[in-house]
Amino acid sequence: MGPCAVNRRIERLLLGEAWKTVMSTPVRSLLGSVGLLISVTAVISVLSLVSTVRFQVADDFDVRKATEVIAHVSPVDTDAPQPVGAADEGILPVQGTTFPAQSAERVRALSGVRHAGVFSDSYGQSLLVSTSILPDSAAPTAPPVMVAGPGLFEAAEVNVHGTEFRTELGSADIAYLGASAAQTLGISEETLSNESRYIFVSGKPLLIAGVVHGSGRLPQLGGAVIVPAETALKHFGPPQDGASMLVTVAPGAAANVAEAMPTAVFPTTPDALRVTPPSETEANRRSVDSLLVNLGIGVAALASVIGAASIAITGTIGVSARTGELGLRRAIGGRPRDLLKQILFESALLGVAAGLIGTILGTAIVLLVSLVQGWVPVVSPLHIIVVPMAAIVVSALAGFIPAWRAGRIQPAAALRN
């Protein structure tokens, strides 16, 4: 039998010995692998959830990119020189309101436009919101106040439980509550269906006309008190930070509508309107996508370090506890490199177990979260293959420290222990 065959036989014996050691000390093996097990689970679940969320975000962005246009106008100064003929055409903005009257109607007349509505969230939490006229009755975490023009609810694709927002209600002293805002204020829809309730905004009583549910296009509606534009102007003055217009269009019409909107709203001063074109929406999608990828890489790197440290620390403690055993192996003819290989084999076996179990747990977490959220789970086969292999490599590398310590144990140590 040649030297190579002898070495292979020795390595098989050492691997078998490593297997027996791991199986005979389940508690120590569990402690040694739990850190790496958690790390693998975290890596698989985070990377797969990142892929899943990226898919959902990309899908949502693609739909909105094709069917949504948002335009912004900043507050104007009526004392500044205005283009000749602007006032005569009835398009001169009132200071702070930014959008002239009939803006939404003009935009709705454009080809491809389905709905359009003006909104502003510049009031924010500057207006006190309460459910009572009594002093100091404002909610500690009062919801912000938003302004909505006719057509906004249709454009935002919300459901209103109560009185629908109609044009003739534009100047009525009413308000709508987003679903989460109603919960914050302690107002239930069942109560609203049985009796009239008022909300007080900066002391002004406003009848609660309904509760707004769902808005993928304007999520901030869900947490706000929504006041019709004319009502807001009448009681609280114009918003100070400008307003926006949400426009929903037929698929493929976004670019044409974005190009035509400035002239439709401001025929003589189209530059006053800043339209968010589909290209900017795509840039936002790429920014979110990049952020998610970086998050996944960061978590994977941190988990790898934690797993390696766990293996190294537990392995070093285990070698110290087995000084007598390892010293005896040296005394009966074991070579330092044989002890080094055995410890490395033990670490690698722990890596195999942690990699397989962690992959199963991580995948199960992804499936569970996706099921709860109603997402389509995205689990990359590359992750399923690479992450367990990386766990084995990391475990073996982390085992070098305890393996090196084991190889330095002298036979005399067996007598001392």
SVG drawing of the C-alpha trace seen along z (x, -y; Angstrom):
<svg xmlns="http://www.w3.org/2000/svg" viewBox="-78 -93 83 95">
<polyline fill="none" stroke="black" stroke-width="0.4" points="0.0,0.0 1.5,-3.3 1.8,-6.5 -1.2,-8.1 -3.4,-5.1 -2.3,-5.2 -3.1,-8.9 -6.5,-8.4 -7.3,-5.6 -6.2,-7.8 -8.4,-10.7 -11.4,-8.3 -10.7,-7.1 -10.4,-10.7 -13.7,-11.7 -15.4,-8.7 -13.9,-9.7 -15.1,-13.3 -18.6,-12.0 -18.7,-9.9 -17.4,-12.9 -20.1,-15.2 -22.9,-12.6 -21.7,-11.6 -21.7,-15.2 -25.0,-16.6 -25.2,-19.5 -21.7,-20.7 -22.4,-20.2 -25.6,-22.1 -23.9,-25.0 -21.2,-25.0 -23.5,-25.2 -26.4,-27.3 -24.7,-30.5 -24.0,-29.4 -27.5,-27.8 -29.1,-31.2 -26.8,-32.9 -27.7,-30.6 -31.4,-31.0 -31.0,-34.8 -29.1,-34.9 -31.5,-32.6 -34.6,-34.4 -33.3,-37.9 -31.9,-37.3 -35.1,-35.6 -37.4,-38.2 -35.3,-40.9 -35.8,-39.2 -39.5,-38.8 -39.9,-42.5 -37.9,-43.6 -40.3,-41.6 -43.3,-43.2 -41.8,-46.7 -40.9,-46.3 -44.4,-45.1 -46.0,-47.9 -43.7,-50.5 -44.2,-49.1 -48.0,-49.4 -47.9,-52.9 -45.3,-54.0 -47.7,-53.1 -50.8,-54.6 -49.8,-57.5 -48.6,-61.1 -48.0,-63.5 -47.6,-67.2 -46.4,-69.8 -46.8,-73.5 -45.0,-75.7 -46.7,-78.6 -46.7,-81.8 -46.3,-85.4 -49.2,-87.4 -47.1,-90.6 -44.6,-89.3 -45.0,-90.3 -47.4,-88.0 -47.5,-87.2 -49.7,-89.5 -53.2,-87.9 -52.9,-85.4 -55.6,-87.0 -57.8,-87.5 -57.7,-83.8 -58.8,-83.0 -55.7,-81.0 -53.8,-83.3 -53.2,-81.2 -54.3,-82.6 -51.4,-82.9 -50.7,-79.6 -53.4,-77.6 -51.0,-77.2 -53.5,-75.4 -56.0,-77.6 -59.7,-76.8 -60.8,-74.1 -57.3,-72.7 -58.4,-69.1 -61.3,-69.5 -58.8,-70.7 -56.5,-67.8 -59.4,-65.3 -60.2,-66.6 -56.8,-65.4 -56.7,-62.2 -55.9,-59.1 -56.7,-60.7 -59.0,-58.7 -59.1,-60.6 -57.4,-63.7 -57.5,-65.4 -55.5,-68.1 -54.1,-67.4 -51.8,-69.0 -50.3,-67.7 -48.5,-70.9 -50.8,-71.6 -49.3,-68.5 -49.6,-68.6 -49.7,-72.4 -53.5,-72.2 -54.7,-70.8 -57.0,-67.8 -59.3,-66.7 -62.6,-65.0 -63.8,-67.6 -64.1,-71.4 -62.8,-71.3 -59.3,-72.8 -56.4,-70.4 -58.4,-67.7 -56.2,-67.3 -55.0,-63.8 -51.3,-63.3 -50.5,-61.8 -53.0,-63.7 -53.1,-62.7 -52.0,-65.3 -54.4,-67.3 -54.5,-66.9 -56.4,-68.8 -58.3,-67.0 -60.0,-68.3 -62.9,-66.7 -61.7,-63.7 -58.8,-62.8 -60.5,-59.8 -61.1,-58.3 -57.6,-59.0 -56.1,-57.5 -58.4,-54.5 -59.7,-54.6 -62.9,-53.2 -65.0,-55.6 -67.4,-54.1 -69.9,-56.9 -70.7,-59.9 -68.9,-59.9 -66.8,-63.0 -68.9,-64.9 -68.2,-68.3 -71.2,-69.8 -69.7,-68.9 -66.5,-70.8 -67.3,-73.8 -69.2,-71.9 -67.9,-71.8 -67.0,-68.1 -63.9,-65.9 -62.9,-62.4 -60.8,-60.2 -58.2,-57.7 -58.7,-54.3 -55.7,-54.4 -56.5,-58.1 -59.9,-57.0 -58.4,-54.3 -55.9,-56.8 -58.8,-59.1 -60.9,-56.2 -63.7,-56.6 -65.3,-53.4 -67.2,-53.1 -70.0,-51.4 -70.4,-54.5 -70.5,-56.7 -73.2,-54.6 -75.4,-55.1 -74.8,-58.8 -73.3,-62.0 -69.8,-62.7 -67.7,-65.8 -64.0,-66.4 -62.5,-69.7 -59.6,-71.0 -58.1,-74.1 -61.4,-74.6 -63.5,-74.4 -66.2,-71.6 -66.2,-69.4 -68.8,-66.7 -67.1,-63.3 -68.5,-62.3 -66.8,-58.9 -63.7,-56.7 -61.2,-56.2 -59.8,-52.7 -56.8,-51.7 -54.7,-53.7 -51.7,-52.2 -51.2,-55.5 -51.4,-57.9 -50.7,-55.8 -50.6,-59.0 -54.4,-59.3 -54.8,-56.3 -53.3,-58.2 -54.7,-61.7 -57.7,-63.9 -58.8,-64.8 -60.6,-68.2 -62.1,-69.4 -60.0,-72.1 -62.7,-74.8 -63.4,-74.0 -59.7,-74.2 -59.2,-77.5 -62.3,-79.0 -61.2,-78.0 -57.5,-77.6 -56.2,-79.6 -54.2,-78.4 -51.5,-75.7 -48.1,-77.3 -45.9,-74.7 -47.8,-74.2 -50.0,-71.5 -49.9,-68.4 -52.2,-66.8 -52.5,-63.0 -53.6,-61.9 -54.4,-58.3 -54.1,-57.5 -54.6,-54.6 -51.6,-52.3 -49.1,-53.8 -50.5,-57.4 -48.4,-58.6 -45.7,-60.2 -48.1,-62.1 -50.2,-63.3 -47.1,-64.5 -46.1,-66.5 -49.5,-68.1 -50.3,-68.9 -48.3,-72.1 -49.9,-73.8 -53.4,-72.6 -53.0,-73.9 -51.0,-77.1 -51.3,-78.0 -49.2,-81.1 -46.7,-79.9 -46.3,-76.1 -43.0,-76.2 -44.9,-76.8 -45.9,-73.1 -43.4,-70.5 -44.5,-67.1 -43.0,-63.9 -42.4,-61.8 -42.3,-58.0 -38.4,-58.2 -38.3,-59.7 -40.5,-57.0 -38.2,-54.4 -35.2,-56.1 -37.0,-55.8 -37.6,-52.1 -33.9,-51.6 -33.0,-53.5 -35.3,-51.3 -34.0,-48.2 -30.4,-49.1 -31.2,-49.8 -32.8,-46.4 -29.8,-44.7 -27.4,-46.5 -29.5,-45.5 -29.4,-41.9 -25.6,-41.9 -25.0,-43.7 -27.1,-41.2 -25.4,-38.3 -21.9,-39.7 -22.9,-40.3 -24.4,-36.9 -21.3,-35.2 -19.1,-37.0 -21.4,-36.0 -21.5,-32.4 -17.7,-32.2 -17.1,-33.7 -19.6,-31.2 -17.8,-28.2 -14.3,-29.5 -15.2,-30.4 -17.1,-27.2 -14.4,-25.1 -11.7,-26.7 -13.5,-26.0 -14.2,-22.5 -10.5,-21.8 -9.6,-23.1 -12.1,-20.8 -10.7,-17.8 -7.0,-18.4 -6.7,-15.1 -8.3,-13.2 -6.3,-14.9 -3.1,-14.5 -3.7,-10.8 -4.1,-10.6 -0.7,-12.2 0.8,-9.8 -0.4,-6.7 1.1,-8.0 -1.3,-10.6 0.5,-13.3 -0.3,-17.0 -1.7,-17.2 -4.0,-14.3 -5.5,-16.2 -5.7,-19.3 -7.6,-17.4 -10.0,-15.8 -11.0,-19.2 -11.4,-20.7 -13.6,-17.7 -15.7,-18.3 -16.2,-22.0 -17.1,-21.1 -19.7,-18.6 -21.2,-21.3 -21.3,-23.5 -23.1,-20.9 -25.7,-20.4 -26.2,-24.2 -26.3,-24.8 -28.9,-22.2 -31.2,-23.0 -30.7,-26.7 -31.7,-26.6 -34.9,-24.7 -35.8,-27.1 -35.0,-30.1 -37.1,-28.9 -40.0,-28.1 -39.9,-31.7 -40.0,-33.1 -43.0,-31.0 -44.8,-31.9 -44.2,-35.6 -45.2,-35.6 -48.4,-33.7 -49.4,-36.2 -48.6,-39.2 -50.1,-37.7 -46.9,-37.9 -45.4,-35.6 -42.3,-34.0 -39.1,-34.3 -36.4,-31.9 -33.3,-31.7 -31.9,-28.2 -28.5,-29.9 -29.0,-30.9 -30.2,-27.4 -26.9,-26.0 -24.4,-28.6 -25.4,-29.5 -25.0,-26.0 -21.7,-25.5 -20.5,-28.9 -21.6,-27.7 -19.3,-24.7 -16.4,-26.8 -16.9,-29.4 -17.2,-26.7 -14.0,-25.0 -12.1,-28.2 -13.4,-29.1 -12.3,-25.7 -8.6,-26.5 -8.1,-28.3 -9.2,-25.4 -7.6,-22.9 -4.3,-24.8 -4.5,-24.7 -5.3,-21.0 -2.2,-20.3 0.0,-22.0 -1.1,-19.8 1.8,-17.7 1.4,-14.1 2.4,-15.3 -0.8,-17.2 -2.7,-13.9 -0.9,-13.1 -1.6,-16.5 -5.3,-16.1"/>
</svg>
